[in-house]
Amino acid sequence: MSDTEQITFEAVVQAEGNFYFVAIPFAPREVWGAQPRYYVTGTINGNQVRGTLGALGTDYFLRLAKGWLRERGIEPGAKVTVELSREVRNAK
């Protein structure tokens, strides 16, 4: 697979306290290769999003800011369409 392959999936916006996120239903290492960090870019319900995937054990997630969600009318519990690809960053 390409190291910048775009992945599309359905997810539910989850909240744990003041922490908002969507779970990543695939193993980034298997799709984009081994990386120390996975910087991603894409859309959620057609809204541009960028970030770094977080990990908890072998599970990955994309954290979402409360303000970002509010500005786009997305609430915890909402089912969303997520399109993500690995953002390639140039080494300096």
PyMOL Python script that loads the backbone (N, CA, C, O; Angstrom):
from pymol import cmd

cmd.read_pdbstr("""\
ATOM      1  N   MET A   1       0.834  -1.188   0.000  1.00  0.00           N
ATOM      2  CA  MET A   1       0.000   0.000   0.000  1.00  0.00           C
ATOM      3  C   MET A   1       0.872   1.241   0.000  1.00  0.00           C
ATOM      4  O   MET A   1       2.009   1.211   0.471  1.00  0.00           O
ATOM      5  N   SER A   2       0.340   2.328  -0.526  1.00  0.00           N
ATOM      6  CA  SER A   2       1.060   3.596  -0.573  1.00  0.00           C
ATOM      7  C   SER A   2       1.172   4.193   0.827  1.00  0.00           C
ATOM      8  O   SER A   2       0.269   4.053   1.652  1.00  0.00           O
ATOM      9  N   ASP A   3       2.310   4.869   1.083  1.00  0.00           N
ATOM     10  CA  ASP A   3       2.468   5.476   2.410  1.00  0.00           C
ATOM     11  C   ASP A   3       1.603   6.717   2.591  1.00  0.00           C
ATOM     12  O   ASP A   3       1.577   7.291   3.680  1.00  0.00           O
ATOM     13  N   THR A   4       0.891   7.146   1.540  1.00  0.00           N
ATOM     14  CA  THR A   4      -0.039   8.268   1.671  1.00  0.00           C
ATOM     15  C   THR A   4      -1.458   7.866   1.263  1.00  0.00           C
ATOM     16  O   THR A   4      -2.300   8.728   1.010  1.00  0.00           O
ATOM     17  N   GLU A   5      -1.720   6.579   1.200  1.00  0.00           N
ATOM     18  CA  GLU A   5      -3.039   6.098   0.803  1.00  0.00           C
ATOM     19  C   GLU A   5      -4.138   6.710   1.668  1.00  0.00           C
ATOM     20  O   GLU A   5      -4.012   6.787   2.890  1.00  0.00           O
ATOM     21  N   GLN A   6      -5.214   7.142   1.018  1.00  0.00           N
ATOM     22  CA  GLN A   6      -6.348   7.703   1.743  1.00  0.00           C
ATOM     23  C   GLN A   6      -7.272   6.582   2.186  1.00  0.00           C
ATOM     24  O   GLN A   6      -7.583   5.677   1.412  1.00  0.00           O
ATOM     25  N   ILE A   7      -7.700   6.648   3.418  1.00  0.00           N
ATOM     26  CA  ILE A   7      -8.605   5.668   4.002  1.00  0.00           C
ATOM     27  C   ILE A   7      -9.901   6.389   4.361  1.00  0.00           C
ATOM     28  O   ILE A   7      -9.879   7.457   4.973  1.00  0.00           O
ATOM     29  N   THR A   8     -11.022   5.799   3.978  1.00  0.00           N
ATOM     30  CA  THR A   8     -12.341   6.355   4.312  1.00  0.00           C
ATOM     31  C   THR A   8     -13.064   5.362   5.216  1.00  0.00           C
ATOM     32  O   THR A   8     -13.073   4.159   4.952  1.00  0.00           O
ATOM     33  N   PHE A   9     -13.667   5.878   6.282  1.00  0.00           N
ATOM     34  CA  PHE A   9     -14.401   5.013   7.211  1.00  0.00           C
ATOM     35  C   PHE A   9     -15.467   5.821   7.949  1.00  0.00           C
ATOM     36  O   PHE A   9     -15.418   7.050   7.999  1.00  0.00           O
ATOM     37  N   GLU A  10     -16.417   5.105   8.513  1.00  0.00           N
ATOM     38  CA  GLU A  10     -17.449   5.702   9.360  1.00  0.00           C
ATOM     39  C   GLU A  10     -16.991   5.558  10.806  1.00  0.00           C
ATOM     40  O   GLU A  10     -16.407   4.542  11.183  1.00  0.00           O
ATOM     41  N   ALA A  11     -17.258   6.576  11.608  1.00  0.00           N
ATOM     42  CA  ALA A  11     -16.884   6.539  13.021  1.00  0.00           C
ATOM     43  C   ALA A  11     -17.914   7.307  13.833  1.00  0.00           C
ATOM     44  O   ALA A  11     -18.716   8.068  13.291  1.00  0.00           O
ATOM     45  N   VAL A  12     -17.878   7.097  15.123  1.00  0.00           N
ATOM     46  CA  VAL A  12     -18.722   7.846  16.048  1.00  0.00           C
ATOM     47  C   VAL A  12     -17.809   8.760  16.851  1.00  0.00           C
ATOM     48  O   VAL A  12     -16.790   8.317  17.381  1.00  0.00           O
ATOM     49  N   VAL A  13     -18.173  10.034  16.941  1.00  0.00           N
ATOM     50  CA  VAL A  13     -17.399  10.974  17.753  1.00  0.00           C
ATOM     51  C   VAL A  13     -17.623  10.597  19.214  1.00  0.00           C
ATOM     52  O   VAL A  13     -18.754  10.561  19.697  1.00  0.00           O
ATOM     53  N   GLN A  14     -16.535  10.322  19.898  1.00  0.00           N
ATOM     54  CA  GLN A  14     -16.610   9.882  21.285  1.00  0.00           C
ATOM     55  C   GLN A  14     -16.090  10.967  22.216  1.00  0.00           C
ATOM     56  O   GLN A  14     -15.295  11.821  21.823  1.00  0.00           O
ATOM     57  N   ALA A  15     -16.554  10.913  23.450  1.00  0.00           N
ATOM     58  CA  ALA A  15     -16.099  11.860  24.468  1.00  0.00           C
ATOM     59  C   ALA A  15     -15.816  11.106  25.752  1.00  0.00           C
ATOM     60  O   ALA A  15     -16.584  10.244  26.177  1.00  0.00           O
ATOM     61  N   GLU A  16     -14.690  11.456  26.358  1.00  0.00           N
ATOM     62  CA  GLU A  16     -14.364  10.967  27.699  1.00  0.00           C
ATOM     63  C   GLU A  16     -13.932  12.195  28.486  1.00  0.00           C
ATOM     64  O   GLU A  16     -12.805  12.670  28.350  1.00  0.00           O
ATOM     65  N   GLY A  17     -14.831  12.696  29.301  1.00  0.00           N
ATOM     66  CA  GLY A  17     -14.577  13.955  29.988  1.00  0.00           C
ATOM     67  C   GLY A  17     -14.506  15.070  28.965  1.00  0.00           C
ATOM     68  O   GLY A  17     -15.431  15.234  28.169  1.00  0.00           O
ATOM     69  N   ASN A  18     -13.428  15.841  28.969  1.00  0.00           N
ATOM     70  CA  ASN A  18     -13.227  16.919  27.999  1.00  0.00           C
ATOM     71  C   ASN A  18     -12.363  16.481  26.823  1.00  0.00           C
ATOM     72  O   ASN A  18     -11.799  17.325  26.127  1.00  0.00           O
ATOM     73  N   PHE A  19     -12.252  15.192  26.592  1.00  0.00           N
ATOM     74  CA  PHE A  19     -11.420  14.613  25.539  1.00  0.00           C
ATOM     75  C   PHE A  19     -12.344  14.081  24.448  1.00  0.00           C
ATOM     76  O   PHE A  19     -13.157  13.192  24.703  1.00  0.00           O
ATOM     77  N   TYR A  20     -12.224  14.621  23.229  1.00  0.00           N
ATOM     78  CA  TYR A  20     -13.093  14.237  22.115  1.00  0.00           C
ATOM     79  C   TYR A  20     -12.238  13.597  21.028  1.00  0.00           C
ATOM     80  O   TYR A  20     -11.130  14.055  20.751  1.00  0.00           O
ATOM     81  N   PHE A  21     -12.760  12.533  20.414  1.00  0.00           N
ATOM     82  CA  PHE A  21     -11.944  11.818  19.441  1.00  0.00           C
ATOM     83  C   PHE A  21     -12.792  10.892  18.569  1.00  0.00           C
ATOM     84  O   PHE A  21     -13.952  10.606  18.868  1.00  0.00           O
ATOM     85  N   VAL A  22     -12.167  10.434  17.476  1.00  0.00           N
ATOM     86  CA  VAL A  22     -12.720   9.331  16.701  1.00  0.00           C
ATOM     87  C   VAL A  22     -11.683   8.216  16.739  1.00  0.00           C
ATOM     88  O   VAL A  22     -10.485   8.459  16.594  1.00  0.00           O
ATOM     89  N   ALA A  23     -12.158   6.997  16.935  1.00  0.00           N
ATOM     90  CA  ALA A  23     -11.278   5.830  16.939  1.00  0.00           C
ATOM     91  C   ALA A  23     -10.881   5.505  15.499  1.00  0.00           C
ATOM     92  O   ALA A  23     -11.687   5.638  14.578  1.00  0.00           O
ATOM     93  N   ILE A  24      -9.653   5.086  15.319  1.00  0.00           N
ATOM     94  CA  ILE A  24      -9.135   4.704  14.009  1.00  0.00           C
ATOM     95  C   ILE A  24      -9.299   3.184  13.887  1.00  0.00           C
ATOM     96  O   ILE A  24      -8.699   2.434  14.658  1.00  0.00           O
ATOM     97  N   PRO A  25     -10.111   2.725  12.921  1.00  0.00           N
ATOM     98  CA  PRO A  25     -10.435   1.300  12.846  1.00  0.00           C
ATOM     99  C   PRO A  25      -9.445   0.458  12.031  1.00  0.00           C
ATOM    100  O   PRO A  25      -9.794  -0.624  11.559  1.00  0.00           O
ATOM    101  N   PHE A  26      -8.235   0.943  11.870  1.00  0.00           N
ATOM    102  CA  PHE A  26      -7.220   0.192  11.138  1.00  0.00           C
ATOM    103  C   PHE A  26      -5.871   0.424  11.813  1.00  0.00           C
ATOM    104  O   PHE A  26      -5.719   1.335  12.627  1.00  0.00           O
ATOM    105  N   ALA A  27      -4.906  -0.403  11.466  1.00  0.00           N
ATOM    106  CA  ALA A  27      -3.560  -0.271  12.018  1.00  0.00           C
ATOM    107  C   ALA A  27      -2.733   0.618  11.091  1.00  0.00           C
ATOM    108  O   ALA A  27      -2.358   0.175  10.006  1.00  0.00           O
ATOM    109  N   PRO A  28      -2.436   1.864  11.486  1.00  0.00           N
ATOM    110  CA  PRO A  28      -1.661   2.760  10.631  1.00  0.00           C
ATOM    111  C   PRO A  28      -0.344   2.149  10.146  1.00  0.00           C
ATOM    112  O   PRO A  28       0.082   2.403   9.020  1.00  0.00           O
ATOM    113  N   ARG A  29       0.282   1.363  10.977  1.00  0.00           N
ATOM    114  CA  ARG A  29       1.554   0.735  10.596  1.00  0.00           C
ATOM    115  C   ARG A  29       1.376  -0.169   9.378  1.00  0.00           C
ATOM    116  O   ARG A  29       2.243  -0.215   8.505  1.00  0.00           O
ATOM    117  N   GLU A  30       0.253  -0.889   9.317  1.00  0.00           N
ATOM    118  CA  GLU A  30      -0.010  -1.797   8.200  1.00  0.00           C
ATOM    119  C   GLU A  30      -0.362  -1.033   6.924  1.00  0.00           C
ATOM    120  O   GLU A  30      -0.082  -1.509   5.823  1.00  0.00           O
ATOM    121  N   VAL A  31      -0.970   0.140   7.060  1.00  0.00           N
ATOM    122  CA  VAL A  31      -1.390   0.920   5.892  1.00  0.00           C
ATOM    123  C   VAL A  31      -0.282   1.853   5.416  1.00  0.00           C
ATOM    124  O   VAL A  31      -0.001   1.920   4.220  1.00  0.00           O
ATOM    125  N   TRP A  32       0.353   2.577   6.347  1.00  0.00           N
ATOM    126  CA  TRP A  32       1.313   3.616   5.981  1.00  0.00           C
ATOM    127  C   TRP A  32       2.765   3.269   6.331  1.00  0.00           C
ATOM    128  O   TRP A  32       3.668   4.073   6.100  1.00  0.00           O
ATOM    129  N   GLY A  33       2.982   2.100   6.877  1.00  0.00           N
ATOM    130  CA  GLY A  33       4.333   1.720   7.265  1.00  0.00           C
ATOM    131  C   GLY A  33       4.669   2.225   8.662  1.00  0.00           C
ATOM    132  O   GLY A  33       3.956   3.050   9.232  1.00  0.00           O
ATOM    133  N   ALA A  34       5.764   1.714   9.196  1.00  0.00           N
ATOM    134  CA  ALA A  34       6.191   2.083  10.552  1.00  0.00           C
ATOM    135  C   ALA A  34       6.662   3.528  10.580  1.00  0.00           C
ATOM    136  O   ALA A  34       7.490   3.933   9.764  1.00  0.00           O
ATOM    137  N   GLN A  35       6.139   4.299  11.510  1.00  0.00           N
ATOM    138  CA  GLN A  35       6.491   5.709  11.699  1.00  0.00           C
ATOM    139  C   GLN A  35       6.545   5.986  13.198  1.00  0.00           C
ATOM    140  O   GLN A  35       5.805   5.368  13.964  1.00  0.00           O
ATOM    141  N   PRO A  36       7.416   6.911  13.633  1.00  0.00           N
ATOM    142  CA  PRO A  36       7.408   7.270  15.055  1.00  0.00           C
ATOM    143  C   PRO A  36       6.123   8.009  15.433  1.00  0.00           C
ATOM    144  O   PRO A  36       5.642   7.888  16.560  1.00  0.00           O
ATOM    145  N   ARG A  37       5.567   8.778  14.484  1.00  0.00           N
ATOM    146  CA  ARG A  37       4.297   9.509  14.669  1.00  0.00           C
ATOM    147  C   ARG A  37       3.554   9.481  13.355  1.00  0.00           C
ATOM    148  O   ARG A  37       4.151   9.470  12.279  1.00  0.00           O
ATOM    149  N   TYR A  38       2.238   9.470  13.464  1.00  0.00           N
ATOM    150  CA  TYR A  38       1.410   9.524  12.258  1.00  0.00           C
ATOM    151  C   TYR A  38       0.700  10.873  12.202  1.00  0.00           C
ATOM    152  O   TYR A  38      -0.286  11.104  12.901  1.00  0.00           O
ATOM    153  N   TYR A  39       1.228  11.764  11.348  1.00  0.00           N
ATOM    154  CA  TYR A  39       0.585  13.041  11.077  1.00  0.00           C
ATOM    155  C   TYR A  39      -0.420  12.780   9.970  1.00  0.00           C
ATOM    156  O   TYR A  39      -0.087  12.168   8.955  1.00  0.00           O
ATOM    157  N   VAL A  40      -1.655  13.242  10.163  1.00  0.00           N
ATOM    158  CA  VAL A  40      -2.696  12.960   9.175  1.00  0.00           C
ATOM    159  C   VAL A  40      -3.381  14.234   8.720  1.00  0.00           C
ATOM    160  O   VAL A  40      -3.372  15.251   9.413  1.00  0.00           O
ATOM    161  N   THR A  41      -3.971  14.156   7.546  1.00  0.00           N
ATOM    162  CA  THR A  41      -4.769  15.235   6.985  1.00  0.00           C
ATOM    163  C   THR A  41      -5.964  14.600   6.298  1.00  0.00           C
ATOM    164  O   THR A  41      -5.902  13.448   5.869  1.00  0.00           O
ATOM    165  N   GLY A  42      -7.048  15.349   6.196  1.00  0.00           N
ATOM    166  CA  GLY A  42      -8.237  14.803   5.541  1.00  0.00           C
ATOM    167  C   GLY A  42      -9.475  15.597   5.889  1.00  0.00           C
ATOM    168  O   GLY A  42      -9.425  16.809   6.097  1.00  0.00           O
ATOM    169  N   THR A  43     -10.597  14.881   5.948  1.00  0.00           N
ATOM    170  CA  THR A  43     -11.864  15.531   6.261  1.00  0.00           C
ATOM    171  C   THR A  43     -12.691  14.678   7.213  1.00  0.00           C
ATOM    172  O   THR A  43     -12.538  13.459   7.286  1.00  0.00           O
ATOM    173  N   ILE A  44     -13.560  15.351   7.930  1.00  0.00           N
ATOM    174  CA  ILE A  44     -14.603  14.702   8.726  1.00  0.00           C
ATOM    175  C   ILE A  44     -15.897  15.371   8.302  1.00  0.00           C
ATOM    176  O   ILE A  44     -16.085  16.571   8.503  1.00  0.00           O
ATOM    177  N   ASN A  45     -16.788  14.582   7.713  1.00  0.00           N
ATOM    178  CA  ASN A  45     -18.039  15.114   7.147  1.00  0.00           C
ATOM    179  C   ASN A  45     -17.758  16.281   6.205  1.00  0.00           C
ATOM    180  O   ASN A  45     -18.517  17.250   6.172  1.00  0.00           O
ATOM    181  N   GLY A  46     -16.673  16.191   5.440  1.00  0.00           N
ATOM    182  CA  GLY A  46     -16.324  17.218   4.464  1.00  0.00           C
ATOM    183  C   GLY A  46     -15.584  18.411   5.035  1.00  0.00           C
ATOM    184  O   GLY A  46     -15.217  19.316   4.285  1.00  0.00           O
ATOM    185  N   ASN A  47     -15.352  18.444   6.336  1.00  0.00           N
ATOM    186  CA  ASN A  47     -14.638  19.541   6.994  1.00  0.00           C
ATOM    187  C   ASN A  47     -13.157  19.184   7.130  1.00  0.00           C
ATOM    188  O   ASN A  47     -12.816  18.109   7.623  1.00  0.00           O
ATOM    189  N   GLN A  48     -12.282  20.090   6.692  1.00  0.00           N
ATOM    190  CA  GLN A  48     -10.846  19.854   6.753  1.00  0.00           C
ATOM    191  C   GLN A  48     -10.390  19.587   8.188  1.00  0.00           C
ATOM    192  O   GLN A  48     -10.837  20.235   9.135  1.00  0.00           O
ATOM    193  N   VAL A  49      -9.492  18.620   8.316  1.00  0.00           N
ATOM    194  CA  VAL A  49      -8.937  18.282   9.624  1.00  0.00           C
ATOM    195  C   VAL A  49      -7.478  17.876   9.436  1.00  0.00           C
ATOM    196  O   VAL A  49      -7.113  17.270   8.429  1.00  0.00           O
ATOM    197  N   ARG A  50      -6.651  18.221  10.425  1.00  0.00           N
ATOM    198  CA  ARG A  50      -5.241  17.828  10.470  1.00  0.00           C
ATOM    199  C   ARG A  50      -4.905  17.494  11.906  1.00  0.00           C
ATOM    200  O   ARG A  50      -5.457  18.082  12.836  1.00  0.00           O
ATOM    201  N   GLY A  51      -4.012  16.562  12.082  1.00  0.00           N
ATOM    202  CA  GLY A  51      -3.623  16.239  13.444  1.00  0.00           C
ATOM    203  C   GLY A  51      -2.611  15.119  13.485  1.00  0.00           C
ATOM    204  O   GLY A  51      -2.085  14.690  12.458  1.00  0.00           O
ATOM    205  N   THR A  52      -2.350  14.660  14.683  1.00  0.00           N
ATOM    206  CA  THR A  52      -1.448  13.547  14.931  1.00  0.00           C
ATOM    207  C   THR A  52      -2.258  12.456  15.606  1.00  0.00           C
ATOM    208  O   THR A  52      -2.995  12.722  16.556  1.00  0.00           O
ATOM    209  N   LEU A  53      -2.124  11.230  15.122  1.00  0.00           N
ATOM    210  CA  LEU A  53      -2.843  10.134  15.758  1.00  0.00           C
ATOM    211  C   LEU A  53      -2.242   9.855  17.128  1.00  0.00           C
ATOM    212  O   LEU A  53      -1.024   9.837  17.303  1.00  0.00           O
ATOM    213  N   GLY A  54      -3.120   9.640  18.084  1.00  0.00           N
ATOM    214  CA  GLY A  54      -2.702   9.219  19.405  1.00  0.00           C
ATOM    215  C   GLY A  54      -2.833   7.712  19.492  1.00  0.00           C
ATOM    216  O   GLY A  54      -3.553   7.098  18.704  1.00  0.00           O
ATOM    217  N   ALA A  55      -2.145   7.120  20.442  1.00  0.00           N
ATOM    218  CA  ALA A  55      -2.212   5.675  20.608  1.00  0.00           C
ATOM    219  C   ALA A  55      -2.437   5.326  22.072  1.00  0.00           C
ATOM    220  O   ALA A  55      -1.924   5.977  22.982  1.00  0.00           O
ATOM    221  N   LEU A  56      -3.217   4.283  22.257  1.00  0.00           N
ATOM    222  CA  LEU A  56      -3.435   3.715  23.578  1.00  0.00           C
ATOM    223  C   LEU A  56      -3.270   2.211  23.389  1.00  0.00           C
ATOM    224  O   LEU A  56      -4.190   1.525  22.942  1.00  0.00           O
ATOM    225  N   GLY A  57      -2.098   1.714  23.732  1.00  0.00           N
ATOM    226  CA  GLY A  57      -1.777   0.316  23.424  1.00  0.00           C
ATOM    227  C   GLY A  57      -1.665   0.168  21.919  1.00  0.00           C
ATOM    228  O   GLY A  57      -0.861   0.848  21.281  1.00  0.00           O
ATOM    229  N   THR A  58      -2.463  -0.715  21.355  1.00  0.00           N
ATOM    230  CA  THR A  58      -2.451  -0.921  19.905  1.00  0.00           C
ATOM    231  C   THR A  58      -3.600  -0.192  19.214  1.00  0.00           C
ATOM    232  O   THR A  58      -3.762  -0.305  17.999  1.00  0.00           O
ATOM    233  N   ASP A  59      -4.390   0.549  19.969  1.00  0.00           N
ATOM    234  CA  ASP A  59      -5.521   1.299  19.405  1.00  0.00           C
ATOM    235  C   ASP A  59      -5.103   2.737  19.126  1.00  0.00           C
ATOM    236  O   ASP A  59      -4.403   3.364  19.921  1.00  0.00           O
ATOM    237  N   TYR A  60      -5.549   3.250  17.972  1.00  0.00           N
ATOM    238  CA  TYR A  60      -5.235   4.625  17.579  1.00  0.00           C
ATOM    239  C   TYR A  60      -6.501   5.471  17.554  1.00  0.00           C
ATOM    240  O   TYR A  60      -7.604   4.954  17.382  1.00  0.00           O
ATOM    241  N   PHE A  61      -6.327   6.789  17.727  1.00  0.00           N
ATOM    242  CA  PHE A  61      -7.451   7.719  17.707  1.00  0.00           C
ATOM    243  C   PHE A  61      -6.971   9.061  17.176  1.00  0.00           C
ATOM    244  O   PHE A  61      -5.777   9.360  17.185  1.00  0.00           O
ATOM    245  N   LEU A  62      -7.923   9.861  16.715  1.00  0.00           N
ATOM    246  CA  LEU A  62      -7.650  11.234  16.299  1.00  0.00           C
ATOM    247  C   LEU A  62      -8.402  12.140  17.255  1.00  0.00           C
ATOM    248  O   LEU A  62      -9.632  12.125  17.305  1.00  0.00           O
ATOM    249  N   ARG A  63      -7.660  12.923  18.008  1.00  0.00           N
ATOM    250  CA  ARG A  63      -8.274  13.848  18.967  1.00  0.00           C
ATOM    251  C   ARG A  63      -8.867  15.034  18.214  1.00  0.00           C
ATOM    252  O   ARG A  63      -8.290  15.519  17.241  1.00  0.00           O
ATOM    253  N   LEU A  64     -10.029  15.493  18.678  1.00  0.00           N
ATOM    254  CA  LEU A  64     -10.733  16.621  18.070  1.00  0.00           C
ATOM    255  C   LEU A  64     -10.984  17.682  19.129  1.00  0.00           C
ATOM    256  O   LEU A  64     -11.417  17.367  20.238  1.00  0.00           O
ATOM    257  N   ALA A  65     -10.717  18.918  18.796  1.00  0.00           N
ATOM    258  CA  ALA A  65     -10.942  20.020  19.736  1.00  0.00           C
ATOM    259  C   ALA A  65     -12.443  20.297  19.867  1.00  0.00           C
ATOM    260  O   ALA A  65     -13.191  20.221  18.892  1.00  0.00           O
ATOM    261  N   LYS A  66     -12.858  20.617  21.077  1.00  0.00           N
ATOM    262  CA  LYS A  66     -14.264  20.919  21.337  1.00  0.00           C
ATOM    263  C   LYS A  66     -14.748  22.065  20.448  1.00  0.00           C
ATOM    264  O   LYS A  66     -15.851  22.005  19.905  1.00  0.00           O
ATOM    265  N   GLY A  67     -13.922  23.113  20.298  1.00  0.00           N
ATOM    266  CA  GLY A  67     -14.288  24.256  19.463  1.00  0.00           C
ATOM    267  C   GLY A  67     -14.422  23.873  18.001  1.00  0.00           C
ATOM    268  O   GLY A  67     -15.318  24.359  17.310  1.00  0.00           O
ATOM    269  N   TRP A  68     -13.530  22.997  17.519  1.00  0.00           N
ATOM    270  CA  TRP A  68     -13.591  22.531  16.130  1.00  0.00           C
ATOM    271  C   TRP A  68     -14.923  21.816  15.898  1.00  0.00           C
ATOM    272  O   TRP A  68     -15.588  22.039  14.886  1.00  0.00           O
ATOM    273  N   LEU A  69     -15.298  20.971  16.827  1.00  0.00           N
ATOM    274  CA  LEU A  69     -16.574  20.251  16.709  1.00  0.00           C
ATOM    275  C   LEU A  69     -17.757  21.224  16.743  1.00  0.00           C
ATOM    276  O   LEU A  69     -18.651  21.145  15.901  1.00  0.00           O
ATOM    277  N   ARG A  70     -17.760  22.134  17.709  1.00  0.00           N
ATOM    278  CA  ARG A  70     -18.856  23.087  17.872  1.00  0.00           C
ATOM    279  C   ARG A  70     -19.038  23.939  16.616  1.00  0.00           C
ATOM    280  O   ARG A  70     -20.164  24.132  16.158  1.00  0.00           O
ATOM    281  N   GLU A  71     -17.942  24.449  16.056  1.00  0.00           N
ATOM    282  CA  GLU A  71     -18.006  25.298  14.860  1.00  0.00           C
ATOM    283  C   GLU A  71     -18.582  24.566  13.649  1.00  0.00           C
ATOM    284  O   GLU A  71     -19.094  25.195  12.724  1.00  0.00           O
ATOM    285  N   ARG A  72     -18.496  23.253  13.660  1.00  0.00           N
ATOM    286  CA  ARG A  72     -18.987  22.464  12.532  1.00  0.00           C
ATOM    287  C   ARG A  72     -20.304  21.760  12.834  1.00  0.00           C
ATOM    288  O   ARG A  72     -20.803  20.992  12.012  1.00  0.00           O
ATOM    289  N   GLY A  73     -20.861  22.019  14.001  1.00  0.00           N
ATOM    290  CA  GLY A  73     -22.149  21.443  14.366  1.00  0.00           C
ATOM    291  C   GLY A  73     -22.106  19.941  14.593  1.00  0.00           C
ATOM    292  O   GLY A  73     -23.104  19.250  14.390  1.00  0.00           O
ATOM    293  N   ILE A  74     -20.954  19.436  15.013  1.00  0.00           N
ATOM    294  CA  ILE A  74     -20.798  18.005  15.269  1.00  0.00           C
ATOM    295  C   ILE A  74     -20.745  17.792  16.773  1.00  0.00           C
ATOM    296  O   ILE A  74     -19.969  18.448  17.468  1.00  0.00           O
ATOM    297  N   GLU A  75     -21.561  16.882  17.279  1.00  0.00           N
ATOM    298  CA  GLU A  75     -21.610  16.620  18.711  1.00  0.00           C
ATOM    299  C   GLU A  75     -21.144  15.207  19.024  1.00  0.00           C
ATOM    300  O   GLU A  75     -21.199  14.329  18.163  1.00  0.00           O
ATOM    301  N   PRO A  76     -20.682  14.980  20.258  1.00  0.00           N
ATOM    302  CA  PRO A  76     -20.341  13.613  20.655  1.00  0.00           C
ATOM    303  C   PRO A  76     -21.537  12.688  20.412  1.00  0.00           C
ATOM    304  O   PRO A  76     -22.687  13.047  20.664  1.00  0.00           O
ATOM    305  N   GLY A  77     -21.233  11.510  19.924  1.00  0.00           N
ATOM    306  CA  GLY A  77     -22.284  10.545  19.600  1.00  0.00           C
ATOM    307  C   GLY A  77     -22.688  10.574  18.138  1.00  0.00           C
ATOM    308  O   GLY A  77     -23.371   9.668  17.660  1.00  0.00           O
ATOM    309  N   ALA A  78     -22.262  11.628  17.414  1.00  0.00           N
ATOM    310  CA  ALA A  78     -22.607  11.748  15.991  1.00  0.00           C
ATOM    311  C   ALA A  78     -21.808  10.742  15.175  1.00  0.00           C
ATOM    312  O   ALA A  78     -20.619  10.528  15.414  1.00  0.00           O
ATOM    313  N   LYS A  79     -22.487  10.126  14.202  1.00  0.00           N
ATOM    314  CA  LYS A  79     -21.796   9.249  13.256  1.00  0.00           C
ATOM    315  C   LYS A  79     -21.268  10.132  12.136  1.00  0.00           C
ATOM    316  O   LYS A  79     -22.012  10.932  11.568  1.00  0.00           O
ATOM    317  N   VAL A  80     -19.980   9.989  11.818  1.00  0.00           N
ATOM    318  CA  VAL A  80     -19.334  10.850  10.828  1.00  0.00           C
ATOM    319  C   VAL A  80     -18.585  10.001   9.796  1.00  0.00           C
ATOM    320  O   VAL A  80     -18.236   8.847  10.042  1.00  0.00           O
ATOM    321  N   THR A  81     -18.354  10.618   8.632  1.00  0.00           N
ATOM    322  CA  THR A  81     -17.529  10.006   7.600  1.00  0.00           C
ATOM    323  C   THR A  81     -16.155  10.648   7.669  1.00  0.00           C
ATOM    324  O   THR A  81     -16.020  11.869   7.583  1.00  0.00           O
ATOM    325  N   VAL A  82     -15.138   9.813   7.826  1.00  0.00           N
ATOM    326  CA  VAL A  82     -13.763  10.282   7.998  1.00  0.00           C
ATOM    327  C   VAL A  82     -12.941   9.838   6.793  1.00  0.00           C
ATOM    328  O   VAL A  82     -12.985   8.674   6.396  1.00  0.00           O
ATOM    329  N   GLU A  83     -12.198  10.768   6.220  1.00  0.00           N
ATOM    330  CA  GLU A  83     -11.244  10.468   5.149  1.00  0.00           C
ATOM    331  C   GLU A  83      -9.884  10.954   5.620  1.00  0.00           C
ATOM    332  O   GLU A  83      -9.700  12.147   5.862  1.00  0.00           O
ATOM    333  N   LEU A  84      -8.935  10.048   5.751  1.00  0.00           N
ATOM    334  CA  LEU A  84      -7.609  10.417   6.240  1.00  0.00           C
ATOM    335  C   LEU A  84      -6.514   9.861   5.350  1.00  0.00           C
ATOM    336  O   LEU A  84      -6.646   8.780   4.776  1.00  0.00           O
ATOM    337  N   SER A  85      -5.436  10.614   5.244  1.00  0.00           N
ATOM    338  CA  SER A  85      -4.215  10.119   4.629  1.00  0.00           C
ATOM    339  C   SER A  85      -3.059  10.617   5.480  1.00  0.00           C
ATOM    340  O   SER A  85      -3.184  11.596   6.217  1.00  0.00           O
ATOM    341  N   ARG A  86      -1.928   9.922   5.364  1.00  0.00           N
ATOM    342  CA  ARG A  86      -0.754  10.336   6.132  1.00  0.00           C
ATOM    343  C   ARG A  86      -0.198  11.593   5.497  1.00  0.00           C
ATOM    344  O   ARG A  86      -0.021  11.667   4.281  1.00  0.00           O
ATOM    345  N   GLU A  87       0.075  12.579   6.334  1.00  0.00           N
ATOM    346  CA  GLU A  87       0.658  13.828   5.858  1.00  0.00           C
ATOM    347  C   GLU A  87       2.168  13.656   5.812  1.00  0.00           C
ATOM    348  O   GLU A  87       2.801  13.370   6.828  1.00  0.00           O
ATOM    349  N   VAL A  88       2.733  13.830   4.638  1.00  0.00           N
ATOM    350  CA  VAL A  88       4.175  13.693   4.480  1.00  0.00           C
ATOM    351  C   VAL A  88       4.825  15.022   4.856  1.00  0.00           C
ATOM    352  O   VAL A  88       4.487  16.074   4.313  1.00  0.00           O
ATOM    353  N   ARG A  89       5.747  14.953   5.782  1.00  0.00           N
ATOM    354  CA  ARG A  89       6.452  16.155   6.226  1.00  0.00           C
ATOM    355  C   ARG A  89       7.900  16.059   5.805  1.00  0.00           C
ATOM    356  O   ARG A  89       8.534  15.011   5.925  1.00  0.00           O
ATOM    357  N   ASN A  90       8.403  17.154   5.316  1.00  0.00           N
ATOM    358  CA  ASN A  90       9.811  17.206   4.896  1.00  0.00           C
ATOM    359  C   ASN A  90      10.708  17.337   6.111  1.00  0.00           C
ATOM    360  O   ASN A  90      10.449  18.145   7.003  1.00  0.00           O
ATOM    361  N   ALA A  91      11.750  16.549   6.142  1.00  0.00           N
ATOM    362  CA  ALA A  91      12.737  16.651   7.217  1.00  0.00           C
ATOM    363  C   ALA A  91      13.572  17.911   7.025  1.00  0.00           C
ATOM    364  O   ALA A  91      13.950  18.242   5.901  1.00  0.00           O
ATOM    365  N   LYS A  92      13.857  18.607   8.106  1.00  0.00           N
ATOM    366  CA  LYS A  92      14.654  19.844   8.020  1.00  0.00           C
ATOM    367  C   LYS A  92      15.971  19.664   8.707  1.00  0.00           C
ATOM    368  O   LYS A  92      16.781  20.591   8.742  1.00  0.00           O
TER     369      LYS A  92
END
""", "prot")
cmd.dss("prot")
cmd.show_as("cartoon", "prot")
cmd.util.cbc("prot")
cmd.orient("prot")
